[in-house]
Amino acid sequence: MTWKLERAGRFAGVVARIAEIVVAVAAALNLVALMLLVVDPDAFAVDADGYGATRALGGTGWNIGISGEVMDMSLRLQRGGGLDMAAAVTAALAAAVIYALLALVFHEAAGMCGELVEWLSRSGDDRSLHAPLASRLRRIGAALVATLIVTFVAESVALTVGVSASLTLGGTAVVVVFAGLCLLLGAVFDHVAVMQREMDGLV
């Protein structure tokens, strides 16, 4: 049974690492798009639906874009037939920060999988995993909460500067549940780690 858990842990770790790389690249691309936007905003063409803007990268055949739809937030990047600079900057910056936070979430998840696999390969009496798990779960919960804060701040900034914006609560509710669950589990593992240290001290 243990070898099955180890294989599942390794597979989950690989998936988490791949997801970490993907969202980290997405964060970097949004930063690049933001820099290009600041340098030459006229090079960006607004998409037909008004919720995206793209720019051709020279003669490479590649395009780089900014999406106004990030998580449950939707910012309209079009105003008066042209690009709304405030909306585009807000959307690109918010997306970069959110993807960076999600990369941290997957990084911690991958590290947790690795530590679980290592723990399974050690003696069954070794219960020193509680404290590392508690730290990682707290960081995952905090990062998920931070994504929500960034979303609401970006939405508030957009509305303040007159950007057409909307916010739904579909995915946000799921993030809230997972964030609360991770923070709760982190507190539980913290408590178990403290109890374990007290028991070891008595022994």
C-alpha positions in Angstrom: 0.0 0.0 0.0 2.9 2.3 0.8 4.4 2.1 -2.6 1.1 3.1 -4.2 1.0 6.2 -2.0 4.5 7.0 -3.0 3.8 6.7 -6.7 0.6 8.8 -6.3 2.7 11.4 -4.3 5.4 11.5 -7.0 2.8 11.9 -9.8 1.0 14.6 -7.9 4.3 16.4 -7.3 5.2 16.3 -11.0 1.7 17.7 -12.0 2.2 20.5 -9.4 5.6 21.4 -10.7 4.3 21.5 -14.3 1.4 23.7 -13.1 3.9 25.9 -11.3 6.0 26.4 -14.4 2.9 27.2 -16.6 1.5 29.8 -14.3 4.9 31.4 -13.6 5.4 31.8 -17.4 1.9 33.3 -17.5 2.9 35.8 -14.8 6.1 36.7 -16.7 4.3 37.1 -20.0 1.8 39.5 -18.4 4.7 41.6 -17.1 6.3 41.7 -20.5 2.9 42.7 -22.0 2.6 45.4 -19.4 6.1 46.8 -20.2 5.3 46.8 -24.0 2.0 48.5 -23.3 3.7 51.3 -21.3 6.3 51.8 -24.0 4.0 51.7 -27.0 0.2 51.5 -26.2 -0.8 52.2 -29.8 0.7 48.9 -30.9 -2.1 47.0 -29.1 -5.3 46.3 -30.9 -8.5 45.8 -28.9 -10.2 42.4 -29.5 -13.7 42.4 -31.0 -15.4 41.7 -27.7 -13.5 44.5 -26.0 -12.1 42.3 -23.2 -8.7 41.7 -24.6 -5.9 43.4 -26.5 -3.1 41.9 -28.6 0.1 43.1 -30.2 2.2 41.5 -32.9 5.8 40.8 -32.0 7.6 42.1 -35.0 7.7 39.7 -38.0 7.9 36.6 -35.8 4.2 35.6 -36.3 3.7 35.6 -32.6 1.3 37.8 -30.7 1.3 38.8 -27.0 -1.9 39.9 -25.4 -3.6 41.3 -22.3 -6.8 39.7 -21.1 -9.4 41.7 -19.1 -10.8 38.6 -17.7 -8.8 37.3 -14.7 -10.3 34.8 -12.3 -13.8 36.2 -11.7 -12.9 39.7 -12.6 -13.8 41.2 -16.0 -12.4 44.6 -17.1 -13.5 46.0 -20.4 -10.3 47.2 -22.2 -12.2 49.2 -24.8 -13.3 52.8 -24.4 -14.6 55.0 -27.2 -13.5 52.6 -29.9 -9.9 52.5 -28.6 -7.8 50.9 -25.9 -8.5 52.0 -22.3 -5.0 52.4 -20.9 -6.1 52.3 -17.3 -8.1 49.1 -17.7 -5.2 47.4 -19.6 -2.6 48.3 -17.1 -4.8 47.2 -14.2 -5.7 43.9 -15.9 -2.0 43.1 -16.8 -0.7 44.0 -13.4 -3.4 42.1 -11.5 -3.0 39.0 -13.7 0.8 39.0 -13.2 0.4 39.2 -9.4 -2.3 36.6 -9.3 -0.4 34.1 -11.5 2.7 34.7 -9.4 0.7 33.8 -6.2 -0.7 30.7 -7.9 2.8 29.7 -8.9 3.6 29.9 -5.1 0.6 27.7 -4.3 1.7 25.0 -6.8 5.3 25.3 -5.6 4.2 24.6 -2.0 2.0 21.8 -3.1 4.8 20.2 -5.0 7.1 20.5 -2.0 4.4 19.0 0.2 4.1 16.0 -2.1 7.9 15.5 -2.1 8.0 15.7 1.7 5.1 13.2 1.9 6.9 10.7 -0.4 10.1 11.1 1.7 8.2 10.6 4.9 6.6 7.4 3.5 10.0 6.0 2.7 11.2 6.5 6.3 10.3 4.7 9.4 6.6 4.6 10.3 7.5 5.9 13.8 8.9 9.2 12.4 6.2 11.8 12.8 8.3 14.8 12.1 6.3 15.7 9.1 3.6 17.7 11.0 5.6 21.0 11.3 6.7 21.2 7.6 3.2 20.4 6.5 1.7 23.1 8.7 4.1 25.8 7.3 3.3 24.8 3.7 -0.4 24.7 4.3 -0.3 28.2 5.9 1.6 29.6 3.0 -0.9 28.0 0.5 -3.8 29.5 2.4 -2.2 32.9 2.7 -1.4 32.9 -1.1 -5.0 32.0 -2.0 -6.3 34.8 0.3 -3.9 37.2 -1.3 -5.3 36.3 -4.8 -8.7 37.3 -3.6 -7.4 40.6 -2.1 -5.6 41.4 -5.4 -8.8 40.7 -7.3 -10.9 43.0 -5.2 -8.3 45.7 -5.1 -8.0 45.6 -8.9 -11.8 45.8 -9.2 -12.0 48.7 -6.8 -9.2 50.6 -8.7 -10.9 50.0 -12.0 -14.2 51.3 -10.8 -12.5 54.3 -9.2 -10.9 55.4 -12.5 -14.1 54.8 -14.5 -13.3 51.4 -16.1 -16.2 49.2 -16.9 -15.8 46.2 -14.6 -17.7 43.3 -13.2 -17.1 40.6 -10.6 -18.8 37.2 -10.2 -18.4 34.9 -7.3 -18.2 31.4 -8.9 -14.5 30.6 -8.7 -14.0 33.1 -5.9 -16.2 31.0 -3.6 -14.1 27.9 -4.4 -10.9 29.8 -3.6 -12.3 31.0 -0.3 -13.2 27.4 0.7 -9.7 26.1 -0.2 -8.0 29.0 1.5 -10.0 28.4 4.7 -9.4 24.6 4.5 -5.6 25.1 4.1 -5.4 27.5 6.9 -7.5 25.3 9.2 -5.4 22.2 8.3 -2.2 24.2 8.9 -3.5 25.1 12.4 -4.3 21.5 13.1 -0.9 20.2 12.0 0.7 23.0 14.1 -1.2 21.8 17.1 -0.2 18.2 16.4 3.5 19.3 16.1 3.3 21.1 19.4 1.8 18.1 21.1 4.4 15.8 19.6 7.3 18.1 20.9 5.7 18.1 24.4 5.4 14.3 24.3 9.0 13.9 23.2 10.1 16.2 26.0 8.2 14.1 28.6 9.8 11.0 27.3 
